[in-house]
Amino acid sequence: MGNLTTKVDGVLSPIEVNAQQIYVVVGFGVNNPAAYRDGISYLSTDPGHAFLYTVRNNKVTRIFSFGPLTHGDFLNTPGTPDYGMDYPTRLFKVPVSATQMDSVEATVDVYRKQVIEGAMLYRGISNDTCAETARQILTESGVDTPNGTGPVSAEKQLPLQPNIAGGEMPRVKSNSGSLNIPAVGIGPWKMPAQTVSFPYPTVEGGRLPDASMKDVTVRAPSIDAVNPYKWYDEFKRSGKYQEAALEAKRIDFWIHNKRQGKPDPAAEKWGG
């Protein structure tokens, strides 16, 4: 608040000055280039992570980092709003109005409560995930961000097995350039038995022409979902947001109770 005044019809009236500096930061843990290829995010390589936090006058007021309560468990599992990260993060500063800021903080409080009480589960396959939920909080608060929706999949390498002739052989012998793959689980996907193309045709007797081949990669059908790698790519390409990189050196670096009320760790990156 300030003590400025304005004179109207000879009467001095105070001017209310809102000097608050407010903004939202959307952060990403997207550190494996092999996990995002040709516009597809491969959860089996690295699901990535997305989170957000709010800042008023350089003080962090809220953090929402949605993830599975148990690291590595991504299917219909209890979650936590304080998913820890101890790896490099990429941050984008999102300007917001005072009304939007109030809404983001209130919505974060609601979502944190739901997750902590178990009313909201982390579901890697049905898009109840870190990126989707962070974006939903912003959308519900009237904050426009990139869409972040794109195909996600998973892949798994199946070992080739020796046949009676002594050569390396797929699970089912074939001379037609294709393989019959038995039912297999790939992360949250449960894939039925299928026939897939094989990169090298087999030869007479079932031997492979390339003796160095030890496995074959099977990919799950993709589904569309908001995901960290796609959302980060769209933030980056938009050129609309100030960007910073920050190393999280402790697993609790981005935990709400550890960071709330303290200075924005990226303040110097923003030039503030």
C-alpha positions in Angstrom: 0.0 0.0 0.0 1.2 3.5 -0.7 0.4 7.0 0.5 -0.1 8.6 -2.9 -3.1 10.9 -3.4 -5.0 12.4 -6.3 -6.9 15.7 -6.3 -10.4 15.6 -7.8 -12.6 18.7 -7.7 -10.3 20.1 -5.0 -10.5 17.1 -2.8 -7.5 14.9 -2.0 -8.2 11.2 -2.2 -5.7 8.3 -1.4 -4.6 6.1 -4.3 -4.3 2.4 -3.5 -1.1 1.0 -4.8 -0.6 -2.7 -5.2 3.1 -3.3 -5.2 3.0 -7.0 -4.9 5.2 -9.0 -7.3 3.3 -12.2 -8.0 3.9 -15.0 -10.5 3.6 -18.8 -10.9 6.5 -21.0 -11.9 6.0 -24.2 -13.8 8.9 -26.6 -13.4 10.0 -29.7 -15.2 12.3 -32.7 -14.6 13.0 -33.8 -18.2 16.6 -34.9 -18.4 16.6 -38.0 -20.7 16.5 -37.1 -24.4 15.8 -40.8 -25.2 12.5 -40.5 -23.4 11.0 -38.1 -26.0 11.4 -39.1 -29.6 9.5 -38.1 -32.7 6.9 -36.3 -30.4 6.2 -39.5 -28.4 7.0 -39.7 -24.6 8.2 -43.1 -23.5 7.3 -43.6 -19.9 9.3 -46.8 -19.6 12.5 -44.8 -20.4 11.7 -41.8 -18.2 8.2 -40.5 -17.3 9.6 -37.0 -16.5 8.1 -34.8 -13.9 6.2 -31.5 -13.8 5.3 -29.3 -10.8 4.3 -25.7 -10.0 4.9 -23.2 -7.2 3.6 -19.7 -6.5 5.5 -16.6 -5.5 4.5 -13.4 -3.8 7.1 -10.7 -3.2 9.9 -13.2 -3.7 8.4 -15.6 -1.1 7.2 -19.1 -2.1 3.6 -19.5 -1.0 2.5 -22.8 -2.4 4.2 -25.9 -4.1 2.3 -28.7 -5.8 4.5 -31.6 -7.0 2.1 -34.5 -7.6 3.7 -38.0 -7.8 3.3 -41.5 -6.6 3.9 -42.0 -2.9 6.3 -44.8 -3.8 8.9 -43.8 -6.4 8.7 -46.0 -9.5 5.0 -46.9 -8.9 3.0 -45.3 -11.6 -0.3 -47.2 -11.8 -3.4 -46.4 -9.7 -1.4 -45.7 -6.5 -1.6 -43.4 -3.5 0.0 -40.1 -4.3 1.8 -37.3 -2.6 1.7 -33.5 -3.4 5.4 -33.4 -2.3 7.1 -35.7 -4.8 10.8 -35.2 -4.3 13.4 -34.4 -6.9 17.2 -34.3 -6.7 18.0 -33.6 -10.3 18.2 -30.6 -12.7 14.9 -28.8 -13.2 13.9 -26.4 -16.0 11.6 -23.5 -14.9 9.2 -21.1 -16.6 7.9 -18.0 -15.1 4.2 -17.5 -15.8 2.7 -14.0 -15.2 -0.7 -13.9 -13.5 -3.2 -11.4 -12.2 -4.0 -11.0 -8.5 -7.3 -12.8 -9.1 -5.6 -15.7 -10.9 -3.0 -15.9 -8.1 -5.6 -16.1 -5.4 -7.4 -18.9 -7.4 -4.2 -20.9 -8.0 -3.2 -20.8 -4.3 -6.8 -21.8 -3.3 -6.9 -24.6 -5.9 -3.5 -25.9 -4.8 -4.8 -26.1 -1.2 -7.8 -28.1 -2.4 -5.7 -30.5 -4.5 -3.1 -31.0 -1.8 -5.8 -31.9 0.7 -7.4 -34.4 -1.7 -4.1 -36.1 -2.4 -3.0 -36.3 1.2 -6.4 -37.7 2.3 -6.3 -40.3 -0.5 -9.2 -38.9 -2.4 -7.0 -38.4 -5.5 -4.8 -41.3 -6.6 -1.9 -41.1 -9.0 -2.9 -43.0 -12.1 -0.2 -43.1 -14.8 -2.4 -44.7 -17.4 -5.5 -42.5 -17.1 -3.8 -39.1 -17.0 -4.2 -38.3 -13.3 -0.5 -37.4 -13.2 1.9 -34.6 -12.3 1.7 -32.7 -15.6 -2.1 -33.1 -16.1 -2.9 -32.1 -12.6 -0.6 -29.1 -12.5 -2.1 -27.9 -15.8 -5.6 -28.5 -14.5 -4.9 -26.3 -11.5 -3.8 -23.5 -13.8 -6.7 -23.9 -16.2 -9.3 -23.9 -13.5 -7.7 -20.6 -12.3 -7.9 -19.0 -15.7 -4.2 -19.2 -16.4 -3.5 -20.1 -20.0 -0.5 -22.4 -20.7 0.5 -24.6 -23.6 -1.7 -27.7 -24.1 0.9 -30.3 -23.3 -1.1 -33.2 -24.7 0.7 -35.7 -26.8 1.2 -39.5 -27.3 2.7 -41.5 -24.5 3.9 -45.1 -24.8 6.3 -47.6 -23.3 8.7 -50.1 -24.7 10.4 -53.2 -23.5 13.2 -55.3 -24.8 12.5 -59.0 -25.0 15.5 -61.3 -25.1 16.0 -63.6 -28.0 16.3 -67.3 -27.0 18.6 -69.9 -28.5 17.0 -72.6 -30.6 18.0 -76.2 -31.0 20.1 -75.4 -34.0 22.4 -73.3 -31.8 21.6 -69.9 -33.3 19.9 -66.9 -31.6 16.2 -67.3 -32.0 13.1 -65.3 -31.1 10.6 -66.7 -28.7 8.7 -68.3 -31.6 10.6 -69.5 -34.7 9.7 -67.6 -37.9 11.1 -67.4 -41.4 8.8 -64.7 -42.5 10.4 -61.6 -41.0 7.9 -61.3 -38.1 7.8 -62.5 -34.6 5.0 -63.9 -32.4 5.4 -62.2 -29.1 3.6 -63.7 -26.0 1.6 -61.5 -23.7 3.8 -59.1 -21.8 3.5 -56.3 -19.3 5.1 -53.0 -20.1 4.7 -50.6 -17.2 0.9 -50.0 -16.7 0.1 -51.6 -20.1 -0.9 -55.3 -20.2 -0.3 -56.3 -23.8 -1.8 -59.4 -25.3 0.1 -61.8 -27.5 0.9 -60.2 -30.8 2.8 -60.5 -34.0 5.4 -57.7 -34.7 7.7 -57.0 -37.6 11.3 -58.1 -37.1 14.1 -55.9 -38.4 16.1 -58.8 -39.8 14.4 -61.7 -41.6 15.3 -65.1 -40.3 17.0 -67.6 -42.6 16.6 -71.3 -43.2 17.0 -73.3 -40.1 15.8 -70.3 -37.9 19.2 -68.6 -37.5 19.5 -64.8 -37.5 21.9 -63.2 -40.0 23.2 -60.8 -37.4 24.6 -62.8 -34.5 25.0 -59.6 -32.4 21.3 -59.2 -31.9 20.3 -60.2 -28.4 16.8 -58.8 -28.1 13.8 -57.3 -29.9 12.0 -54.1 -28.8 8.2 -54.2 -28.3 6.3 -50.9 -28.1 2.9 -50.4 -26.5 0.2 -48.6 -28.4 0.3 -44.9 -27.6 -2.4 -42.9 -25.9 -2.8 -39.1 -25.7 -2.1 -37.5 -22.3 -0.7 -34.3 -20.9 2.9 -35.3 -20.2 6.0 -33.5 -18.9 8.2 -33.8 -22.0 5.5 -32.6 -24.4 4.4 -29.8 -22.1 8.0 -28.7 -21.6 8.7 -28.8 -25.3 5.7 -26.5 -26.0 6.7 -24.1 -23.2 10.1 -23.9 -24.7 9.0 -23.5 -28.3 6.4 -20.8 -27.5 9.1 -18.3 -26.5 6.5 -16.5 -24.3 8.0 -17.3 -20.9 11.1 -16.4 -19.1 13.1 -19.6 -18.5 15.6 -20.7 -15.9 17.5 -23.9 -15.0 18.1 -24.9 -11.4 19.8 -27.9 -9.8 17.8 -29.6 -7.1 20.6 -31.1 -4.9 18.4 -32.6 -2.2 15.3 -34.9 -2.6 13.3 -32.5 -0.4 14.4 -29.3 -2.3 10.9 -28.7 -3.8 8.9 -29.9 -0.8 6.1 -27.5 0.3 6.9 -27.4 4.0 10.6 -27.0 3.4 10.3 -24.2 0.8 7.1 -22.3 1.9 7.8 -18.8 3.1 11.4 -18.8 1.8 12.8 -16.9 -1.1 12.2 -18.1 -4.6 15.3 -20.2 -5.3 15.2 -19.0 -8.9 14.9 -15.3 -8.1 18.4 -14.5 -9.3 17.6 -16.3 -12.6 14.6 -14.0 -13.2 16.8 -11.0 -12.5 14.9 -10.2 -9.3 
